[in-house]
Amino acid sequence: MTRKLKIAIVGPAHPYRGGLASIMETMAREFQSRGYEVDIQTFTLQYPSLLFPGKSQTVDTPAPEDLNIRRRVSTINPLSWWSVGRELHRTKPDIVLMKYWTPFMAPCFGSIARLARSNGHTKVVCQIDNVEPHEHHIIDRPFNRYYLNSVDGFIYMSEQVHGELKAYTSAPALFSPHPMFENFGGRVERSEACKELGLDPNARYAMFFGLIRDYKGLDTLLEAWAKFRREGYKLLIAGEFYASRDKYISIIERLGLQSDIVLHDYFIPDERVKYYFSAADCVVLPYKTATQSGVTQICYNFCTPVIVTNVGGLAEIVPNDRVGYVCEPSVDGVADALERVFEDDNIERFAHNMIEERKRFSWGAMCDKIEELYAQITF
């Protein structure tokens, strides 16, 4: 791309927390490094408190000084959709880049996209995480239809998402795997990580990491751990409950796993993530459904071996018996993978292989695909 592009990003960014905001900010920096003009318009309100199961949607850290982030979008205020959409219509960015992960965003994002692209110049590109949500509602299909048909082209990160996307639109779509998260820094010494987290450095740790939702299969992992359990091995659960905490505590008590579990049930801020992935011997993603997972890309960043279930696009990202194991989404499948990952020198072997495998997952490659897609779109 020889011409310098003008790109407007609409979606999560500071002060909103979590992986989605990190993704949009990292892509903004990559495009800025190419000399492009980049503007981010994020939320004044992302989710009404009634619909948000966590404790806080935002962080208190200062805004990044290297990015132009403006808070202008309320997902429940159509006047803000009109205001942002009309501004984009008038200022004519070459690309409006959006992130889509839930049909709840469809009315807001679809309205902004339609207004922006009606100037005959701006092309709307979507980096799409999910088409069909993990937790289904009656509004999903009409909301999806409204948004997906307002987009000129898509970047998808798993074949499952691509297949679902084709049921709604014939717009151009290109594959690019989820890039590796690099914003969390590098590994630290395991002894330091254990000290920071209050963990016993003599124990071995498998870790479940991330927001706890029912579709992520923590109940399966707990049942599997009861079959696997052995002296000196612990299951570290690190993440905020977005499902019933009581349900999982009851499972732990029923299985008698209280002494096996280390529970850090709160949101893990970015600056603390390195300690968890440096202390853990492996990470387990026992998902019941999935498209892709940002957690696998954190594992690659820290070279922490990973067990995933054979659902959605997880097996596309985790080569079996090279950087971890792909298992069936069942108690026996997860328990067997836990047995194997701790055998012989598998942890060390997988960690070494991750150094080579992670070269596939660069932010530069993702942004190259966005530029390639932009060039393919015609009005």
Phi, psi and omega in degrees: 000109183274326181282138178283122185272155172250117188239129174249121177262130177239115181159196185294140175194173179311135014268010180286143190264168169099180187294325182296317178295320179298321180298310183294322179292321180293320177294323177300317180294320179298316179293322177298324180294342178269003179088012181275153175273121185233132178231136178246127174247112184248193192272143159275327174216122179268303176235136168301146183303330179297330183260358183255117185279347183274185183272327181207143178266345189235168176245163182261002183289156179296152177293144178297132185282343184269002181236146176264096182247127177238135178267107186222348191252122170252124183293346183245009181240100181302335177296325178289325177298316181295317182297312181292316180298318179293322177297316179295323176301319184283318186277345172054059170296154177291321182230133161258116183256123182237154171250132181233126183221349181207141178300342178303329182280350190300311181300317180294303184293322180295322179291316178298316181299316181297316179295318183295311187282350180289356177280356178078003181239314186287135176250131181265121179243137182239126167270111192254127177274309184224147166260295177273124184290161179291328179244114194272147176221161184295336182278351191303309186292312178296323178294315177303315182299318181298313183285310188298332178274006174257002187254141181273336180192156187232146165250117179249157188241005173204153181293332177298315178297319180299316179298318179291325181297321183295343177285346183249327190207152175254015179299151179304143180214134180237147179271135169211123183295155179303123180294163180282135176286120180246356186283355181267001181086196182250178179297151170243168178302139183301322180298320178294317181297315180297321179297316180299324185264358181070033182258154176283115183292347179274350179273161171257141187233127161260144187232136165258124186232138174119174179303138185264106174239155186300324183292346181278355167076026178299328177297320176299316180297319179297317177296320179294321180297324178299328177281326185275331197317142179205163183298132175087004180244136182232152173254115179265119179252114187235105179162160182275140178285120168253003174239182182295116176296320182301323180302314184283325175297322178296321178296315179302316181291320180298323182273356179067038186260012187306321182280348181268340190257133168249113189251113173248081191266070176206165179294132181268113181292156186308318186289350179258348185301321184301328181291321181294315183282343175275333180277328185284139172285324178205164177243143180240126175245089186272040190300143174273327172221156179192161165249292168217180180217131174294337180296323178300325182285335171290321177302316179298321181300321183260003182054046177257114182306153189221140171254127176232156174272157184276068178228152178053225182259014185297320181291340177290334185262333185245096177296124185297134178064020173241314176239005182162205181231145170255124184231169176288148182282061182223165179300313180294322180296315180290319179298318179297319179295322176297318177302313186288323186295331181267003179280151172049228181251028187300318181301312180294319180297314181296318180300319179296317181295331181296332180301320179280316185296327186288351177296341180288343195245071182252150176290329176299318179295320178298315181290329173300318180295323178296318177294320178298318178296316178305318181292335181279336187285129174234149178266000000 
